[in-house]
Amino acid sequence: MIIMGLDPGSRLTGYGVIDSQKSHQRYIASGTIRLGLGEVSERLSILYEALQTLVARYQPDNAAIEQVFLRNNPAVAIKLGQARGSAITALAVHQIPVAEYSPRQIKQAVVGYGNSTKEQVQHMIVRLLQLPNVPAVDAADALAVALCHHFTNTGLQGLQGVKRISRGRLQ
């Protein structure tokens, strides 16, 4: 299964693509989509078109996106929400299922600690995907989103056939 992870932003959006097989994940690609300094509508259009190109190139089966991290500035949260909307629409047009994860969930899944630093996330991305170089922060974050989705699905697939969980035991 090919998973595309996205770390949306109003100026930069990171993307990461991995091949997910049961207990193994393989790096395919990652990078940063630079949206420039133009009007919001222009930046959203650039993001949409760039994602159309990436979807055509990598043909992901699933996608995952980071949820908006609510900051003190509501205007920033609104711009991030607009970028997320553009990204989700670009994927939905191709009927690609999109999962959403909070920053804490992503860090917990990849690093094992929900308050980890960006440097810790980058370090774990290099180790987990056996990369020769440290990816840029936005690309590393997007790869972390994809890995979070992989780990979440792998864990849930392992529960197939389980009727319920009681007191920490599978039944």
N, C-alpha and C positions, 0 to 999 in steps of 0.2 A: 504494500500500500504506500503510495506517495502522499506525504503530508507537507502542506505549505503552512509555515508559521509566519505571522505578521505582527510587527510592533509598530502600530500606526502613530504618525505624528503630523503636525500641520506644516512642517518644513522638511522633515526627513521621515521616511518610512522604511524600516528594516524588513527584509524578507529572508526566509530560510526554507530550504526544501530538503527533506530527508526521505529515505526509503525505509519503511518500517516493516520489519519481519519479526514476529513473536518476541523473542528476547534479544533481537539484534536491530541496530539502527545504523544506517549508512548515510554519510553526507553526500548530497548531490550538488547543491549550490546555495549561495547566500550573497547578499549585497544590500545596498542602500539606494532607495529611490529618492532623488533630490527633487523637491517640489518647487524650489525657488522662492522668490519674494513677491510674486505677483498677487493679484486679487485672489481671494479665497476660491472663487469659482474656477479660476485658471488652475490653481494648485490641485483642486479636487479632480478636475478633468485630467491633469497630468497623471495623478495617482491611478485613476480608473483605467486610462489607456495603458500605462505601464503594467498594471496587473493583468490586463487582457493579453498582453504580449507574454508575460510570464506564465500564465495559465496555458496558453497555446504551446509554449515551449516545454513545460514540465508536466502538464496534464495531471495535476494532483487529484487524488481520490477524495481527500478530506482537507480541510483547512482549519486552522485555529488562530484566534486573534486575542490580543491582550485587551482586557476591559479597561475602561477609562479609569485612571487613577485620579480621584477627586482631589484637586489642589485648592489652595486658598483663593485662587483667581478663577471665578466662574467663566470668564471669557476664554481662558485657556481650555477649560473642560469642554466648553461648547465647540471650540475648534477641533479638539481631539475627537469629539463625538462625530463631527462632520467628516473627518478623515476616516473614522471607523465605518461610517455609513457608506461612504464611497467605496471602500475596500470590500465590505460585505456585499454590496450590490454587484461589484465586479465579479465576485465569486458566485453569487446567487444566479446570475445570468447563465452560468454554465452548470447550474444545478449541483454545485459542490457544497456539501454540508459544511457548516461553519460552527465550530465550538468556541466558547468564550471562557477565558480563565483570568482570574485576578492576578495581579503582580505577586502577591503572597503565595498563591497556589503554584505559580510557575517556579518561583525560587525554591519553594519546598520540594517540588518534584525533581528539580535538577541539582540543587545544591544540598538539600536536606534541611535547610534553614530558611524560614520565610522572610527574615530580615537581612538576608545576605546582600553583599555589595555587588555592584556591577562587575568589579574585577573578579570576584569569586564566581560569578556566573560565567564570565569569559573563560576563566581557568577550567571550570567543569565542562564547558562546551568543547574546549580543546581536548580534554581527556576522554570524554564520552564518545566523541566522534573521531578521535585520533587524527586531529588536524595538525598539519605541519606549522601553521601560523595562527596567531590570535586574530580572530575576525574583529572588525569594527564593532563598537558597542551596540549600535542598532541592529546589525546583522546577527551578533551573538544573542541579543535579546529575542530576535525572531526565531533563531534556531532553538532557543530555550522554550519558546511557546510550542514549537513543533514537537520537541522532545516531551514536554509536559503532556501533550495530547497522546503521544505514543505510550508513555508510561501509564496514563489514565486508562487508555483503551486496553493495554496489555493486562492491567490489573482487573478490569471489568470482564475481559474475555475469560480470564482464569476462574471467574465466579459463575460462568454459565453452568447451569444444572444445579446450582446451589439454591435450595428452597428458601432459606433465610439464614441470617446471622444472629445468633443469640449468645450474649455474654462473651463476645469475641470468638465464638466457635462457628464454623461453617456447618450447616445442617442440611 
